[in-house]
């Protein structure tokens, strides 16, 4: 006696999914109707900084003693990302106490494969980031440190523009 199963997935909302199972001459069918997936909505806390990027997917509250670097590190993003997503000036002089800031920009941000497991600070690669040297200058690390934290990056980073949208490690 051989047990055979065939699953038919309902990939279209409202369609019937069926599990067909047969054991010898016995046949059983279990059918269910799938529901349309719902998109999670992000609750926007208040008050928020003015100038926050549209589509922000995560927020953090600025507390006493915070500076751009501490908020960025606490949330695993670069200071540059924090400033970009919140229209914060280069001196971080308009980071407001007790206000919420965007710490997760729109869309998924994958981590570049091979990044060290103990990474604490990430940097998202943007179109303007054409070389590793430019990224190193922005975040204040050496090229050797960058490559050590991201072993899959080639030493001179000739393919950096193909990594736009990925996060790389810039601090452990």
C-alpha positions in Angstrom: 0.0 0.0 0.0 1.5 3.3 -1.1 0.5 6.7 0.2 0.5 9.5 -2.4 -0.2 13.1 -1.8 -0.7 16.0 -4.2 -1.1 19.5 -2.9 -2.6 22.2 -5.1 -1.8 25.6 -3.6 -4.3 28.5 -4.0 -2.0 31.2 -5.2 -4.8 33.5 -6.2 -6.9 35.0 -3.4 -10.4 33.6 -3.3 -9.4 30.4 -5.1 -9.8 27.0 -3.6 -6.8 25.1 -2.3 -7.0 21.4 -2.3 -5.1 18.6 -0.7 -5.7 15.3 -2.5 -4.6 12.2 -0.7 -5.0 8.7 -1.8 -4.2 5.4 -0.1 -5.0 2.5 -2.2 -8.6 2.8 -3.4 -9.5 5.5 -0.8 -9.4 9.1 -1.9 -9.9 12.1 0.3 -9.9 15.7 -0.6 -9.7 18.6 1.8 -10.4 22.0 0.3 -10.2 25.5 1.7 -10.6 29.0 0.3 -7.6 31.3 0.5 -7.9 34.9 1.8 -6.2 37.8 0.1 -3.0 38.7 2.0 -3.2 42.0 3.9 -0.3 44.4 3.9 0.9 45.4 7.3 0.5 49.0 8.0 3.0 51.1 9.9 1.6 53.2 12.7 3.2 56.6 12.6 3.9 57.8 16.1 3.6 61.4 17.2 5.3 63.8 17.3 7.6 63.1 14.3 10.4 65.2 12.9 9.4 67.4 10.0 10.8 66.3 6.7 10.6 62.5 7.2 10.8 60.5 4.0 7.6 59.1 2.6 7.1 55.4 3.1 9.1 55.2 6.4 8.7 51.7 7.9 10.1 52.2 11.4 10.5 54.9 14.0 12.6 55.6 17.1 12.1 58.3 19.7 15.0 60.7 20.4 15.8 60.6 24.1 18.0 62.8 26.4 21.7 62.5 25.4 21.0 61.2 21.8 23.0 62.5 18.9 22.7 61.3 15.3 25.4 58.7 15.8 23.8 57.1 18.9 20.3 56.9 17.2 21.8 55.4 14.1 23.9 52.8 16.0 21.0 51.9 18.2 18.9 51.1 15.1 21.6 49.5 12.9 21.7 52.2 10.2 24.3 54.7 9.2 24.2 58.3 10.3 23.9 59.3 6.7 20.7 57.2 6.4 19.3 58.8 9.5 20.0 62.3 8.2 18.7 61.5 4.7 15.4 59.9 5.9 14.7 62.7 8.3 16.1 65.8 6.6 18.6 66.3 9.4 21.5 68.8 8.7 25.1 67.7 8.6 25.8 68.9 12.1 22.8 67.1 13.5 21.6 70.3 15.0 17.9 69.8 14.2 17.5 66.4 16.0 14.6 67.1 18.3 14.3 65.6 21.8 11.1 63.5 22.4 10.3 63.4 18.7 10.2 60.3 16.6 12.6 59.9 13.6 12.5 57.4 10.7 15.0 54.6 11.2 13.8 52.2 8.5 13.5 53.8 5.1 11.0 52.6 2.5 11.4 49.1 1.0 13.4 46.1 2.1 17.1 46.7 2.7 19.0 43.4 2.2 22.3 42.9 4.0 25.1 42.2 1.6 26.0 38.4 1.7 29.1 37.6 3.7 28.9 40.5 6.1 30.4 39.6 9.5 27.9 38.3 12.0 29.0 40.7 14.8 28.2 43.8 12.8 26.6 46.6 14.8 26.5 49.5 12.3 25.3 49.2 8.7 25.4 51.5 5.7 22.9 51.4 2.9 24.5 51.8 -0.6 22.9 54.5 -2.7 23.3 55.4 -6.4 25.8 58.1 -5.4 28.1 55.6 -3.7 30.2 54.5 -6.7 33.4 53.4 -4.8 34.3 51.9 -1.5 36.7 54.7 -0.9 33.7 57.2 -1.1 31.8 55.1 1.4 34.8 54.9 3.7 35.2 58.6 3.7 31.5 59.1 4.5 31.5 56.7 7.5 35.1 57.3 8.7 36.7 53.9 8.3 39.6 52.6 6.2 39.2 50.5 3.1 40.9 47.6 4.9 38.4 47.8 7.7 35.5 47.8 5.2 36.8 44.8 3.4 37.5 43.0 6.7 33.8 43.5 7.8 32.5 42.6 4.3 34.8 39.8 3.0 32.9 39.3 -0.2 33.6 42.9 -1.4 36.5 42.9 -3.8 39.4 45.0 -2.5 38.9 47.8 -4.9 35.1 47.4 -5.0 34.7 47.5 -8.8 31.1 46.3 -8.5 29.8 48.7 -5.8 27.3 50.3 -8.1 25.6 46.9 -8.6 25.0 46.7 -4.9 22.8 49.8 -4.6 20.1 49.1 -2.0 22.1 46.6 0.0 23.5 47.3 3.5 27.1 46.7 4.2 28.8 46.5 7.6 30.7 49.7 8.6 31.2 49.0 12.3 31.6 46.1 14.7 
